């Protein structure tokens, strides 16, 4: 749960360019901008998510591959905004976790199918551009104690 005033005070906005994978950007930014003593984690279910195998993400095995550019864009927006606000460690952590996520996706069955070869190649090209820009975070994060 988020306080509306926290969002207003910290000038946190949705990125209108993100048509999907937008919640990670928004929620991570909300958490990073909150005073650490004000962030509370709870095991109580305040949000109930219901599995729907007919949903867009479940009924289309290629959904993540088809929306990979938006995922990449959301990470770029988040890293840049975190850096702009002075949250360097959080920006590093965000990028490093993205690299692990890409490794996981790249090893998924759908990404190895011949019919997806062009999409995978395009996705990896966009990932390579982002990786080249932030690869120094990999070295930095191994020296940073989280």
C-alpha positions in Angstrom: 0.0 0.0 0.0 1.2 3.4 -0.8 0.4 6.8 0.6 -0.8 9.2 -2.0 1.1 12.0 -0.4 4.3 10.0 -0.7 3.8 9.8 -4.4 3.0 13.5 -4.7 5.9 14.6 -2.4 8.4 12.6 -4.4 7.0 13.5 -7.8 6.6 9.8 -8.8 4.8 9.4 -12.1 4.0 6.5 -14.4 6.0 6.4 -17.6 3.5 6.8 -20.3 5.9 5.2 -22.8 5.6 1.9 -21.0 2.6 0.0 -22.3 3.5 -3.1 -20.2 6.1 -3.9 -17.5 5.3 -0.5 -16.0 4.5 -1.5 -12.4 8.1 -2.6 -11.6 9.3 0.9 -12.5 6.6 2.6 -10.4 6.7 0.4 -7.3 10.5 0.2 -7.2 10.7 4.0 -7.4 8.1 4.4 -4.6 10.1 2.1 -2.4 13.4 3.7 -3.0 12.1 7.2 -2.3 10.5 6.1 1.0 12.5 6.6 4.3 13.8 3.2 5.2 12.1 3.4 8.6 8.8 3.9 6.9 8.8 0.9 4.7 7.0 -2.0 6.2 6.8 -5.5 4.8 4.0 -7.8 5.8 3.0 -11.4 5.2 -0.7 -10.5 5.3 -2.3 -10.7 1.8 -3.6 -7.2 1.0 -3.7 -7.9 -2.7 -5.2 -11.1 -4.0 -3.9 -12.3 -7.3 -5.9 -14.9 -9.1 -4.2 -17.2 -11.6 -6.0 -17.1 -14.9 -4.6 -19.4 -17.5 -6.6 -17.5 -20.2 -4.9 -14.2 -19.4 -2.7 -12.5 -21.9 0.5 -13.5 -20.2 -0.6 -17.1 -19.7 -2.4 -17.9 -22.9 0.5 -16.6 -25.1 3.8 -18.4 -24.4 5.6 -15.8 -26.4 4.2 -12.8 -24.4 7.4 -12.1 -22.5 9.5 -12.3 -25.7 7.0 -10.1 -27.6 7.1 -7.5 -24.8 10.8 -7.7 -24.0 11.6 -4.3 -25.4 9.1 -2.8 -22.9 10.7 -4.7 -20.1 14.1 -3.4 -21.2 12.8 0.1 -21.5 11.3 0.0 -18.0 14.7 -1.1 -16.6 16.4 1.8 -18.4 13.8 4.3 -17.1 14.2 2.9 -13.6 18.0 2.9 -13.6 18.2 6.4 -15.0 15.6 7.7 -12.5 17.3 6.1 -9.6 20.7 7.5 -10.7 19.1 11.0 -11.1 17.7 10.8 -7.6 21.1 9.6 -6.1 20.1 6.0 -5.5 23.2 4.5 -7.0 23.2 1.2 -5.1 19.5 0.6 -6.0 20.3 1.4 -9.6 23.1 -1.2 -9.6 20.9 -3.8 -8.0 18.1 -3.1 -10.5 20.4 -3.6 -13.4 22.1 -6.7 -12.0 18.8 -8.4 -11.3 17.7 -7.5 -14.9 20.8 -9.3 -16.2 19.9 -12.4 -14.2 16.3 -12.2 -15.5 17.5 -12.0 -19.1 19.7 -15.0 -18.6 16.6 -16.9 -17.2 14.4 -15.8 -20.2 17.1 -16.6 -22.7 17.2 -20.2 -21.4 13.4 -20.6 -21.6 12.0 -23.1 -24.1 10.1 -20.5 -26.1 13.3 -18.5 -26.8 14.9 -21.5 -28.4 12.2 -22.2 -30.9 13.1 -21.5 -34.5 9.9 -19.5 -35.1 11.1 -17.0 -32.4 14.6 -16.7 -33.7 14.1 -13.2 -35.2 12.4 -11.9 -32.0 15.1 -13.3 -29.8 17.8 -11.8 -32.0 16.1 -8.4 -31.8 15.7 -8.7 -28.1 19.3 -9.6 -27.6 20.4 -6.6 -29.7 18.4 -4.2 -27.5 19.7 -6.0 -24.4 23.3 -5.6 -25.7 22.9 -1.9 -26.0 21.6 -1.6 -22.5 24.3 -3.9 -21.2 27.0 -1.9 -22.8 25.7 1.3 -21.1 25.5 -0.2 -17.6 28.0 -3.2 -17.6 30.2 -1.4 -15.1 27.4 -2.0 -12.5 28.3 -5.7 -12.6 31.8 -5.1 -11.3 30.6 -2.5 -8.8 27.8 -4.7 -7.4 30.3 -7.5 -6.7 32.2 -5.1 -4.4 29.1 -3.6 -2.8 27.6 -5.2 0.3 23.9 -5.3 0.1 
